[in-house]
Amino acid sequence: MNTIGRSFRAAALVGAAALALAFAAGTRAQNQNSNRNEDPHSNDNAWPYAKTWRSPVLAVVGDIACQPGEVENGTIVEPTGEAAHELCSNPKPPYTSISLWQSQEATANLIEAMKPDAVAIAGDLQYQVGQYSDFKQSFDLTYGAFKFLHRPAPGNHEFYDEHSETGVGGYGYFSYYNGFQIDANGNPITTAVPDPCPLALAAACGSGATIPSPQPIPRADGQAGHFELGANGGVNGSGVGDGWYSYNLGSWHLISLNIECSTQPGGCSNTGSWFGAELAWLKKDLEENHSACTAAYWHQPTFSATNGITPEGIAAQAFWQLLYEHKADLVLNGHDHLYAHYRPLDPSGNYDPRNGIREFIVGTGGETLDPVVTTTATSGANETNLEDPTGNPNFNALNLEAGSTGNFWGVMALTLEPNGYKWNFQSALQAPVAPAGTPATFTDQGVGSCHGGPNWGW
């Protein structure tokens, strides 16, 4: 069972703690005004086990835990062959006045104050490449407190080479959530995962390292979905992480998808063996869905509030098409390190108030933040500098309804009503780079109705 270091939790930010208390007080007041709907045996300390007799709340967040590093002779280092920059204790400029331990702890505190029924994590849980040891030494110290509520989706930092570190192909992510294989003495069975980046994509993967650390071999099925072990049981990096799954919460059907297709068999082609299988699964899942409301989430967005769509974001337009055809209601993403939401759109990015899907981006879990961009800008290396797949430079100016301007970490509470939803994004901590005069907190709230779904009521 996962625990949190008492001394570390005692060091939580005063501001984040105060906000968490205020949020909890508001929740208690709301519950006290609806006593007739409460379990008479419940109390304020019943979360996360007791029923609340209210519409379920889904906490939504992504892009969370900093790279911890290891201490050797008083210096924080990474294993041989791996880069040791942008660690928890020394984030990239201009974030030099803050430890990223503080931001991830602040958002974890806010989730605990929300007391959600589940937590949808929209990828990039652990930086830089999601090694199992990093999950245990960083992500688990905060978000591990409510791990069994997690309904995760992976991100590029769980799969690819990133920031001069060799990727581990999802091995650390799946080992953290699904458990791992052990030998007769109870020790993890590990394997040296080869660089998952094909030579043709070496520049896009961005790794300068060649010696990945051995990773545990995951169990095939568990909280993160299926991990295909392959003919030799995942040894020598032969395992392929699928990781897509669905579940129901209240009257809602929720779908967690994996868009990390670039290094998978067949790449990001709709007819590729891996991505094609995921699309076929999604189509079948939607055809069998009888819920009134449907939401799906994955990491890279198709419509980017930072003006930086990735090839994966463009590939995810295939998700949008299937979801739109089956009258889904919401898409939840991360990757852009900010909070934003769009007005309802069709898969091509056209405003569709009747049947459109509203996209939320909640990449505010703890990593360094990005600005909201509403004009053409210079993107990062190997990104397409697009707001939407058509390349319309005015897309965000026309379609973004709200954004945090990249100045706040926080979490969105999504209340899943029987025929609609309420969203409530709350900031947990202001970034130290926020311009002078920026308000100390940021919130965004609203309501929406569901489309009903083609099979609803069958």
N, C-alpha and C positions, 0 to 999 in steps of 0.2 A: 504494500500500500504506500502511496506517495505521501510524503510529509514535506512541510516547509520549515526551513530553519527559523527558529524563534527570533534569533537576533536580527536576521535579515528582515523579517516582517515588521519587527519593532522599529526599523529604520524607515518605514514608509513615509512619504512626504506628508507634511501637515496639511497642505492645501488639498491634496488628493483625498486624504482621510476625511477632511471636513466636508468635501463634496460628497463622498460616499455616505457619510452620516446624514447629510441633508436629503439625499436621494432615498435612503432607507426610511427616514422619517416621513417623507411624502408617501412612500408605499404603505407604511403602517396606517397613516391617516386615511388613505384610500380604502384600505381593508376595513378599518373601523366604521366607515360609512356604508359598508355593504355586508354587515354581519350576517344577514339572513342567507347569504350565499356561502358562508364559510363553514368549514368543518368545525363543529363545536369543541373538538379535542385539539385543534391546532393552536399554535402560539407563534410568537415572533421568531423563535429559534428553530422552527420546524424545517426550514429549508435545509437541504435540498430533497428531503424524503417525502414529507407530507403533501397531500393534495391541497391546492390553494382554492379550488372551486372558482376559478376565474379563467378567462381566456388565456391560453398559454403564451408565454413570452419567450421569444428567441433572441438571445444576445448575438450580435453579428460584429465580427472584427477580423482583421488579417494583418500580416506584416508585423510580427510581434517581437521575437526574442533575439537579443544581441548575441554576438559571438563571444563566448566567455574567455577563451584562451586558457593556458596553464601556467602556473607559477614555477619557475626554475631559478634558484639562486636569487630570488627577489625580483625577477623579471618575468613579465607575461609573454609567453611564447606559444607557438603552434608546433605540432609535430613536424619532423623533418620533411621538407618538401612543400610545406603549406605556408601560406602567407599569414602574417600576424598584424594586419592593419584593420582599422574600423572595429576594434574590440569594444566590449561593454564599457571599459574604463577610458577609452580614448576614441570616441566617435569622430567621424570625418569633420573637417571644418565646414561650416562655422559653429558646430555644436560642441565646441571645446569646453564650454562652461557647465556642461551637464553630463552625468553618467546615464547611459541608456538603461542601467538597472532601474533608475527612477521612473522612466516612462512606462516600461512594461509592468512594473509594480503598480503604478497608478491605474492603468487600465484593468488589471486583475482586480484591484480593490473595487473599482466601479462595477464590474460584473458581479462581485459578491454582494454589493449593495443592491443591485437590481433583483437578485434572487431569481434568475431565469429558469425556465424548464429545460432548456438546452442551449448550447453555444455553437453556432455555426462559424467555423473558422475558415476564412477565404484564402488560404494559402500563405506561403512564406512564414511558417510558424517559427522556424529556427534558422538564423544566419550563421555562417555564410553558405554552407552547403549541407546543412541538416545532418551532420554526423550524429550517431547515437549518443556519443559522449557529450556532445554539445547540447542535445535535448535534455540530458540528465543534469547538466551543470548550469543551464540557463533557463530554458522554457519551463522545465518541471518545477523550478524553485518558486514560480509564481502561479502559472496556469495549472500546474499539477494539482493544486488544491481542489479543483472541481473537474478533474480529468474525465470522470465517468459521464459528465454532461456534454463532453465535446462531441461534435459531429463534424470532423475535419474534412477539408479538401486540400490537396498538396499544391505547392507553388514551384516556381523555377528554382528557388534556393533549396528545395528538397531533392531536386533531380539533376540539375545541370552544374557545369563548372561555373563558378562565380567568383569575382573579385580576386583572381589569382589563386583560387583554391580548386582542387580537383573534386568534381561532383561524385556523389555516391549512389546515384540512380534510384533514390527512394529507399535504400536499405535502412538508413537511420530512422526515417519517418515511420516505415512499416514495423520496424522492430520496437519502436517506442509504443505504438498503439496496439499491435497485434501480439506482442511478445516475440520471443526468439527461441530457436532450437538450442538445446543444451546437451552436453555429453554425459557420460555415466557418472561423472563427478559433480555434475550440476554447473559446469562452466559453460559460458556461451560458445556455440560453434561459430567461428568467424571466418570471413573470407576477404581477401584483398580485392576490392571491387576495381576493375580497370576503368580508366577514364571513359565515362559514358558518352563523351562528345565525339561523333564521327569526325574523321579528318576533314571532310568537306565543310564542316561547321566549326572548325577550330577557332576561327576569328570571332564568330558569333558567341561561342561559349566563353571565351575570355579567360582561359586558365593559363597560367604560366607554370603550374606545378605538374609533376609527373608521378608523385608517390602518394597515393591515397592511403589513409589509415584503414586497417582491417575493420570490417563492420560485422555485427551479428547477422546471422541469416534469419530473416523473419519467419514466423509461422504463416501459413498460407492464408488464413482468414481471421478477421477480428474487427476491431473498432474502426479501422481505416479502410475496410473493404478487402478485396482479394489481391493477393500477391502470388503471381504465377511462378512457382519454384523452378520449372523447367526440368529437362531430362535428368540432370545431375543434382537436383535438389537445391539449386541456387548457388552452388559452389562456383568460384571464379566469376562471380558477377553475372551468372546466367539467368537470374531471376528477373522477371518483368513485373513492375508494379502497375496493376490496373487501378484499383482504388475508387471506382465509382459505385454508388449505392443509393438507395432511397429509403425513406421512412415516413410515417405519418405522425403528425402532432396536432391534436385537436381536430378540426375539420380540414386541415391543410395537408397536402402532399409535398414533401421536401426532397430535393434531388441534389446530391453532392457529386460533382463531376471532376474529371482530371483532364486538363487541357495541356499538360506538359508532354506534347507529342513530338517535338523536334528530334529527340534522340531515341524514340520508340520505334519498333519494327514498322516500316512503311511510312514513317514520318507523319506529317500533318495532312496528308492527302485523305479526302473523304473515302477513298477506296483502299487506303492502306490497311494492312492486316490489323494493326492495333486500333487506330482511330476509327476505322470502319466498323470494328466490333463494338466500340463504345457507342457509336451512333445507332447501330442496330439495337443495342440494349436500351438506349434512351427511347427510341421509337416504340419499342414493345412496352416499356415501362409506362409511357404516356398513354398508350392505347388501353392499358389495363387500369388506368387511374380513374377512380370514381369520386374523387374528392371535389369539393366545391371550389377550392383555391389551391394554386400550385406555385411554388417558387423553386428556382434552381440556383446553384452557386458553384463558382469555380474561380480561378485566380485571375488570369489576364483578361481585362475587359475588352469588349468589341468596340465600345465607345469610350474614349480616353479623356479624362478631365485634365491630364497633363500634356496632351498633344503628343503622345508617344505610344501608339499601338504597336504591339509586337506581332510577329508572324502567328503566334498562338492566338492572340486576340482576333486576328483576321479569320483564322481557322474556326474560332468559336462562333462565327456567324452561322455555321451549320447547326449548332445548338439552338441559336435564336430561331432559326427557321422551323425546327421541329416544335419548339416550345410555343411559337406563335400559332402554328397550325393546330395545336391542341389547347389553345386558349389559356396558356399559362399567364400568370399575373406579375411576377417579380423575377428579376435577375440580380444576384448579389455577387460583387467582385471585390478583389483587393488590388495588389500590384502597384497602382498609383497610391503613393503614401499621403493620402488626404481623405477627407470626407466630401462626397458630392452626390447629388441625385439628378436624374434627367426626367423630363416629362415623358409620358408614354410614347413608345416608338415601335415601328415595325422593324423587321430584320434588316432593312436597308437604311434605317435611320430616319425614316419619315415620321412626322408627328401623326399619331393615330389615337385620338382621344377615346375611341370606342373599343378597339381591340388591342391597343398597344400594350407593350410590356414596359414597366418602369425599372430602370437600372439604378442600383445604388452601388457606390464604391466606398468601402470602409477599410482603407489600408492604414489605419491609425492606431495600431496596437502597441507600438513602442519604438519602431525603427525611425531613423531620421526622415523628415517630412519633405513633401514636394509642394510646389505652388499650383493652384488652379490656373490653367492657361486657356484663354479664350481667343488667342490669335496665333498665327504660325510662329513657331519658335524652333530653336535649335535643340534637337533631342539628343539623348545619350547615344553612345556607339551602338550600331547595329539595330537601332529602332527606326521606324519608318517616318517619324515626324508627321503623323496624321492624327486628327481628332476622331475621324470615323473612316471606315474602309473606302469611301468614295473620294477622300481627300478634300472635302469642303472646308476651307479655312475659317468659315463662319459657323461651323456646326455647333461648337460649344456656346457661342454667344446666343445662338438661336434656341438651343435645347436644354442647357443646364438651368435647373430651377433653384439650386442651392449649392454652396460649396464652402468649405472651411478655410479657404485660401492658404492651406498648408501650415497653419500656425498652431494647430491643436491636436494632441492625441486624445482619443476617446473611443466610445463604443455606442453602437446603435441598439436600442431595445425595440424589437419588432413584435407588437402584440397581434396575435393571430386570431382575429375575430371569426365567427362562423361564416360570414359572407364578405369579409373585408379585412382591413389591416390598419393599424396605427403605427407610425414610426416616431421614434424619439431619440435622436442622436444627442448625447451629452459629452462635452469635453471632460477629460480627466486631468489634463495638465497642459499649460501653455508652453510652447516652444521658446527657448531662450533667444531665438532669432526673430521673434515677432516684432514688427515695427512699433516704435513708441506710439502710445495712444490706442493700441489694440485692446479691446475689452478683455477682461481677465478670463472669461468663459465664452463658450460658443454652444448654442443649441439649435436644432432644427427639428420641427415637429410637423406632422400632417396625417391625413387619413386617405384611404382609398378603398374602392370596391372591387370585388373579384368578378371575373368574367363568367364563372359558373362551371366551366369545363364541359367538354363534349359528352362525357359519360356521367355527369353528375346526376345523382338520384336513381341510377340503375340498380 
